[in-house]
Amino acid sequence: MPKILMVVTGHSQIDSEHPTGLWLDEYSIPWHAFHDAGFEIVTATPHGGKAPIDPRSLEGADPNDPARKELEATMTLREAGDAQDYAAVFIPGGHGTMFDLANFDPLKTLLSEFDAQGKIIAAVCHGPAAFVDAIRTGESETLVAGKRITCFTDDEERAVKLDKLMPFLLESKLREQGANVVDAPNFTDHIEVDGTWITGQNPQSSGSTAKAVIEAFKDARTLVV
């Protein structure tokens, strides 16, 4: 069965008054979808260990959820291996991504390898922060240049009143780097599929993004491994 690498944030604080981390549903909903479809899942953070979960995303969450237990001891990205070991990478969001995945060069190199090998690159909400400053293999062009994607929008960031605390606004940054960012009304389920690139706008899009990844595997041309 296809093997999927899920890369999540390891960053736990925006500042002393704002804890952050992974937004749980953006990991757990896709994790269950992939697991139920029979996929092999590997979860990694930049430096391994327990992945921080944004406390705001824990309301009503099941503490015994097996997806949540996977976050107790993640691999390092280095331990997770190379793009050739996987058929897809999936990057959940959470504001933590804006502080570590947005600046973690080994992940950007890995994403460029996935792209060069024609494998599925998927992300939801703030997950596309990992795309920032990534460069196509052997080129000088940004990885997102000309790609039709979506992400947590500037309007959504302002709506949750965290725009002033972010190092940058994700939608604006991706547009600056040449992406064709398509947005929908705030907090509606919205995904974009551009070839092997699959992105979701916000937490509400987590299930649809995962479903689109699974559907993409039905096309044998994407099954590189």
Number of C-alpha atoms within 10 A of each C-alpha: 10 18 18 20 23 23 28 33 31 25 24 22 16 18 9 6 7 12 17 23 26 27 26 24 22 29 27 21 19 24 26 17 16 20 13 9 13 12 16 14 18 18 24 27 27 23 15 21 15 16 25 23 23 20 15 11 17 13 8 6 12 10 10 8 11 12 19 18 12 17 23 12 14 24 20 16 21 15 13 19 14 15 21 14 14 22 22 28 23 27 27 29 34 31 25 28 29 25 21 19 28 23 17 16 15 14 20 21 17 20 26 22 17 22 19 14 14 18 24 24 22 25 31 33 28 30 32 30 31 26 23 21 19 25 18 19 17 8 8 9 15 19 23 24 16 15 17 18 26 28 29 26 24 17 16 18 19 12 12 8 10 14 16 10 12 14 11 14 20 25 25 13 16 24 16 13 18 16 20 17 19 16 20 14 11 17 16 13 17 23 26 22 18 11 14 18 21 24 32 33 33 28 26 18 23 26 23 20 29 27 15 17 25 17 10 19 17 10 9 8 10 17 18 16 13
